[in-house]
Amino acid sequence: MTKVVIDLGTYSFKYAIGTKEMIFEPQEIKCSEYGDPYNGKEITDPDQFKTIVVKIFEALELDPFKCYVLVGAHAHDPYQLDEAIADCFLNELNVRGLFIAVQPILSMYSRGKLDALVVEVGKNFVQIVPARRGWAVYDSIKVAKISENVEIEAITDLIQESLNSVKESFHDTLLQNIIVTGGNGTEELKEKLEKKLTQIYTNKKINLIRVVSSKTGRHNSALLGGCILSVQETFNTLWFNKIDYKKTGQEALSKVYTVPEEAKL
């Protein structure tokens, strides 16, 4: 079965076919052509949202019923957005299987990391997501709306808030594996952030990794990570389908947030 990855952005949806290789072909569809039905936190127009998704399958020349779909979304409160996504893909389009992931975790996979602190700086939001053994530490995710002039102080405050909610024994690992990504995750921002964090954590080793700008770089890192993750054999048990969703509702969605015991802090 084909694995399709769709990365939901505020201004556009990017999509590609799952692949085990680092070489992939990202494609994009502009949301403004369909009334901007997704604002980063919720689906504001389900019909137009579905229209965009249908266009994606048409462009890929694929039957949704024969596909598994991994959706990358902004970090959000569990279930509310997920229910709207599940309704579209499972009830409306009848895809074979579905999984919903937060974008920063997918960006982490594009760098081959399992333990990291992902700092995703987009056009409108900054997302701070700590991860252990490939899973997001959901209670420690921090999200904030930002202006065009990205403020380093605001980002470092969020990083501190996130770290303070994680066990101190895991701080060294996270501080040595900070991944900076997103459209505004520039080299200049990385350098300023590294300088600021070094001043704050004077007794810690700080290491920032920036996802470079290219077809497989920071603008497409979540999409690439999703493509890599979707085809892993170990991922096959995590898909949920229409039958699961009809029977158990949120219990099926909870697979997204059910962290294995070995990955818990």
N, C-alpha and C positions, 0 to 999 in steps of 0.2 A: 504493500500500500504506500502511496505517495505521502510524504510529510510536507505540509505547507506551513510556513512561518509568516505571521503577519505582525508587524510592529506598529502599534497604534500611537501616532503622534498627534499633537494638537492641530497641526496644519496639513499633515499628510500621513497616509498609511504606506509603509514600505513592506515589501513582501518578496519571498524567494522560496525555492525548493530546498528542503533539508539536504545536507551534504556532509560527508566525512572529511572533505577537503577544505582548505582555507580559500580555495578559489570558488567564488560563487557570483551570481548575477543579480544584484539587488535591483528591484523595480519599485516605482513609486506612483501613487495616485493622489492628487490634490483634493483635500477635503472641501475647499472653498467652492468647488464645482458642484457640490452636493449640499450646500447650506451649512457646512461645519457641524456635523451631527455629534461630534465628540469633543468635549472641552478639556480633556486631560483627567477629569475625575468622574465624569458620568456621561452616559449616552443621552443626548438631549433630543434626538430625533431617531427612534429605532428604525423607521422605514427607510430613511436616507442612509443610515448606518448599514443596513442590509443591502441597499443598492450598491454602495461602495464595495462591500465584500463580494457580491455577485459579480461585479465588474472585474475583481481580482481573479476569480476563478475562470471567468471568460478569457481574460488575458493569458492565463496559464494554460488554457484549453483543458481544464480538468473538471471532472464531475465531483462536486462536494461529497457525495455519498461514498466515494472511493478514497477519500482523503482523511488523514489525521491532521489536526490543526493545532499548532502551538501559537498562542497569542501573547505578545509582550505588551504590558500596559504600565502606566505610571504607578508608582507605589500608592496604595489606596487602602481605605478601610475594607476589611474582609467582607466578601459576599455581595454587597450592594451592586457594585459594578460587575462583579463576576456573574451574578444572576442574569443581568441584561445581556452579557456576552454569551452565556450558555444558552439563553433563550434563542438568540439569533442563530448560532451555529448548530445547536442540537435540535431544537424544535422547528426552526424555520428552514434551515438548509440541510438538515439530516447528515451532518458529517459523521464519519465513522468513529472518531474519538477526538477529545479536546483536552488541552491543558492550558492554564493561564499562569503566566510568570511575570514578576516585576522586572522591568527593563534593566536596572543596574545589575541584577544577578546574571542576566543573559550577557551583558557586557563583560562581566567577570569571566564567564566561560570562554569568551572570544580570546582572552589572554591566557587561557589554560590554567587558571587559578581556581582553588576551592575554598581557601581561607583568604579573605580580603575585606577591606573597607572601601566600598565603591562610592565615589563622589561624582555624581552625574549632574553636570551643569548645562541645562538646556536653555531655550529662549525665554521661558517663563517660570520654570521651576528648577530648584536644586533638590536632589534626592540623595540622602546619605543612608547607605544600606550596608551594615556589617553582615558578613557571611561566614559560616563555619561548615566545613566539609560539603560545600556546594549548596547549602540551604541558607536562606535569609533568616537573620535573627529578627523576627517581625516586631517584637516589642521594642526594639531599639532603632527602628527606622525613623528618620526625621525628614520631613518634606516642608519646603517653604517656597512661596512665590517670590520671585526676584524681579528687579527692574533691569533695564538694558545695561546700566552701569553696575556690573557685578561687584558686590562688596565682599572683599576677602574676610573682613571681620565677621560678617554675617555667616559666611560659610564655616569659618573656624569655630564659631559659637555652636553651630549645629553639630559639627564633628565632636566637639567636647560633650555636648548633651548626649549624643549617641554613645560615645565611649563610656560615659559615666553610668549608663544603664546596662553595660556589659560587665561581666566579671573581670576584675582587674588582672587576673592571671592570663587573660586573652588579649590584653592591651598591646603587649609587645608584638604579637603576631600581626595584629591589625595595623599598627603604626608602621610596620615594615613592609606592608603590602597594601598601600593606598593606590587605588586605580582611579585616575582622573579621566572622565570621558564626557560625552555630550557635545552638542554644537558649540558651546562656549567654553569647553574644556581645553583651552589653548595652552601653548607652551608658556606664555607669559603668566597666565593664571596659575599654572603648575608651579612655576618658580616662586611667585609671591606666596602661594599657599605653603610651599615647603619652608620658606624662610619664617613665616609666621608660626607654623607648627613647631619648628626647631626652637623658637623663642619660648613657646609655651611648655613643651615637653623637653626640658633641658637635659634630663638624664636618660632620655630614650633615643634609640636609633630610629630615624625617620627615613622612609623610602617611598617616594612617589613614582608611580608608573603612569605615563600618559599614553593613551591610545592615539597613535598618529593619525593624521588626516590623509585618508586615501579611500579607495573603494571599499577596502576592508578595515577602515579606520573608525575614528570616533563617531562619525555621523551614522555609520552602519554597524557599530559594534554590537548593539543588542540584537539586531537582525542576524548577524553572523553567529553570535553565541547561540541563538535559538536554533539556527540551522544545524550547528554541530551537535547540540544537545538532543534535538528531536530524533536523530538517527542512532543514538546510542542504544545498545541492546538492554543496558541496565535501566533505561528510561521507559521501556515498554509496559511495565506494570503500573505506571502513573497516569496513563490516559484514562479518562472516564467517558462513558458513552450516554446515549439518549435513554437507554433502559435504566442505567444507574441513576441518572438525573431524575427521571420520572418517579422512581421508587423511593429515593432517599433525599432528593433536593439538596439542601445545604450539606448534608453528609457527604455527598459525592464531591461537591465543591471543596470540602475540607481537605481533600487530598493535597491541594495546593499548599496548605498550611500545616500539614502533619509532618513535623520534622522527626526523622528517625532518632531513637534514643542515643545512638553513638554520636550524633551531631549536636545534641543539646549541650548547653553550657551549664 
